[in-house]
């Protein structure tokens, strides 16, 4: 059990809200924290709840251009039509404008900085910001439900405060393109993203030939997975690629984005994972934090659009692992009642799913494709590691 773990949370995170028709609904994070509490994980003696601060203007500008931050502030104060196409990627279907957008986004970014600060100062070993993981935002525009890129901002904060190397692992179904872009030429940051192939899914990037530039070549790693990748195939891909590269990189800190839109029932993607993989990833990432980074682990949330049935269970499983606790077999009745009061209709009664059954031909096809993709990824980056 890790002796010091932080849950970074503020009820004000609910303000990061693109509107009732948007799939990124803040209630998914609210219900995650409610489930963590219903399972008693926040009451463990090694767990502290931390109220975060907002990111400062200077901290936002370590990743985003001053002109873009100006635009977000300006639009936040004068929102007419949410879909008014304001420029800067704002006012689109993915990123509609909303009042208070700058403050809400800076609060999420500040929470990831708060988590990074707590870990780097040795106040805690592990810290989790479930509202974070907004990994698509670029230097000068919003993208993919993300206004400010909190994982990239937290990584930059760590580098600016003495970290020599940071490993970032992204298990969202979408490529972690914004974080990769922010550090594409920075050899101090290893980014590893496992995601559904950009041939089938937004943002259309994340192929094995994206390896970084200049001295950073080989530190940007992408595993491009086929649709219907299921639990065992995914875990095999992770095992083949991630531990060896992270161990070879020797990071000071591990930063993770724990998107759970990889689930078989997620409405926005096409992978076929269950909670079995989230349990595996939680343990694997925890082990890596301790074996490679002295236990220093900054965890963020991310995507996930089965907002009642999947997201709270997945992230509570992760937090239980961070905290060295456990979840019950059955979902707590009081949490189920709370979720139903917030609009949930169909809910599982347990933490674990039944397996996904694929036709034998499809399973063999996925196995072959995953093997080829992981081989290409390793063929692209391992030669660079041999030179380090």
C-alpha positions, 0 to 999 in steps of 0.5 A: 500500500502506498502510504500517501495518496491524494484525490484532487477534487473540487465540486467546481469542476462541474463548471467544465460543461459544454451543455446538455447535448454534449457527450462530455458531461461533468456528471460522469466525474461527479459520480466517479468521486461519489463512487470512490466515497461510497466504497470508502476509498477516500476514508483510507488512512493513507488517502487525503482529499486535496482542493486544487488551485487554478492554473495561472496565466503564466502556467497556461502559456507554458503550453498555449500561446498568449493569443490563444489564452486571450481568445479563450478569456475573451470568448468566455466573457461574451458567449452568444451562440455556443456554436458561433464558430469563434475561431481558435477551434471554439464554437464547433460541435466538439468544442462549443463556447460556454460562459466561464470557459476560461476559468473552468478550464484553468481550474482543471489545468490547475488541478493537474498541476496541484497533483504534480506538485504534491507528487514532486514535493514528496507530499504524496506518492500518487495523486489522481485528478479525475477531471483532467486528461484533456489531451487534445488541446493544441498550442493555439486551438481547442480540439476534441472536447479540450480547451487547455491541455492539462496533462501537458501543462502538468508535465511542463510544470514538472520539467520546470521544477526539476524533473529531468525525465517524464514518462507519459502513458495514454490509454484513452481510445483516442490518440494523445495528440496534443501532449505528443505535439507539445513535446515532439522535439523534447527528449526529456518526455517519453509519450506512449499512446495506445489507441484505436487507429487513426484510420477509423477514429478522431484525431486521425493521427498516432501512427508508428512513424510519429516518433519525435524529431531531432534529439527526441526521435524515438521518444514518441511512441504510438500503438495503433490498434484495430477496431474490436481489440479485446481485453487479452489482445490489448493487454498483450500489446501493452505488455509488449511495448510499454514496460520495456520502453519505460524501464529503459527511459528511467523517468523521474515521474510517471504521468498517465491519462486513463481514458476509459472510452476503450470500453466495448459499450462506449458510443464514440469508439470501436474497441472491445475492452471490459473492466478486466483490462482496467484492473490489469492496467491499474496494476501494471501502471502502479508497478511501473511507477514504483519500479521506474519512477520511485513511486511518483505517479500523477494520474488524470482521467480522460475520455469515457462516454458511458457516463453512468455504467462505465466511467465511475466504475473504471476510475474507481478501480484505478483509484482503488489501485492507487490507494492500495484499497479494494472495491466490493463485488457489488456496486453500493446501493446508495451509489446506484440510487444516486446515479439513478437520481442523476439520470442513469437508466440501466446500470450494472450491479457489479464492478466487473463486466462479462467478457465480450465474445467475438466471432472466431474469425474476427478474434484471429484477425484482431490478434494478427493486426495487433501483433503487426502493429506492435511489431512496427511500433517497436521496430520504429523506436527501439533502435533509438533507445539503443543509442541512449 
